[in-house]
Amino acid sequence: MKGTIAFLALLAIAIVIALISRLPSEEAVRLAGYAATAAFAALVTFLIRWRANRAQRNKRVG
């Protein structure tokens, strides 16, 4: 499952890079900034949920 998700993420990154490379430089930089912001927000959300789930598991065990 993790391998499939990693493959899909890499495929999406390759598609975004291909699309950005065809844009004029100013638009490409703006779009890359938006993509980086969205990726950072997704990472933070993932980490928050992961920590919350880990805390719940530790409460049940302890």
Helices and strands as residue ranges (DSSP letters): H 2-21, H 25-61
